[in-house]
Amino acid sequence: MRRWRKRLVIAVAVVGVLATAGFAYYSHRYPYGCSHCCDKQLMFALLDYADRHDGWFPKGELSPEASLSLLNRDSPESVSANLLRGKTVTESAVRVRLEAGELLTPETCGWHYVEGLRKDDDPHLAMFWDKAGLGHNGERVTGGGHSVCFVSGSIESVAGDKWEEFLVEQERLRIALKR
């Protein structure tokens, strides 16, 4: 009987260690939890919006995040709070704002959205990326970096060691716009 108890204690301890290690791995790998706020779905929603608004992506509100909210006002059946939240904000926080008729703020939107672009602008201009630099399902990106969606509709990864260079180039491209 004693031998059985000893084995049970060891088994429980092993399970506890494994569960703790698994939780630590998951928490590190998915710092905001696993999510599927799809970059492609947001890209398609933006392109669709531009098709219906003379080539313009959402613009004109108090912040880029507020302008991005216009996707929901324009097409609430296809652009949900879950999509607009990005990968770092809770869906419930975004849903409460949208259902109250309010627009998103920098604190209630996990996307970095570049406002004031048109569908026929330089295809190398970035439209949006995840503020925290998370991957497709909300996982940390090895080496930093971001998944970036461009006006062309392409989505590319920009490595962490190239990020500052990317931001400088994006600023140059926005300045070159003639509006």
Secondary structure as GFF3:
##gff-version 3
##sequence-region A 1 179
A	DSSP	alpha_helix	2	29	.	.	.	ID=ss1
A	DSSP	alpha_helix	39	52	.	.	.	ID=ss2
A	DSSP	alpha_helix	64	74	.	.	.	ID=ss3
A	DSSP	alpha_helix	81	84	.	.	.	ID=ss4
A	DSSP	alpha_helix	91	99	.	.	.	ID=ss5
A	DSSP	three_ten_helix	106	108	.	.	.	ID=ss6
A	DSSP	beta_strand	111	113	.	.	.	ID=ss7
A	DSSP	beta_strand	126	130	.	.	.	ID=ss8
A	DSSP	beta_strand	146	150	.	.	.	ID=ss9
A	DSSP	beta_strand	155	158	.	.	.	ID=ss10
A	DSSP	three_ten_helix	160	162	.	.	.	ID=ss11
A	DSSP	alpha_helix	163	176	.	.	.	ID=ss12
###
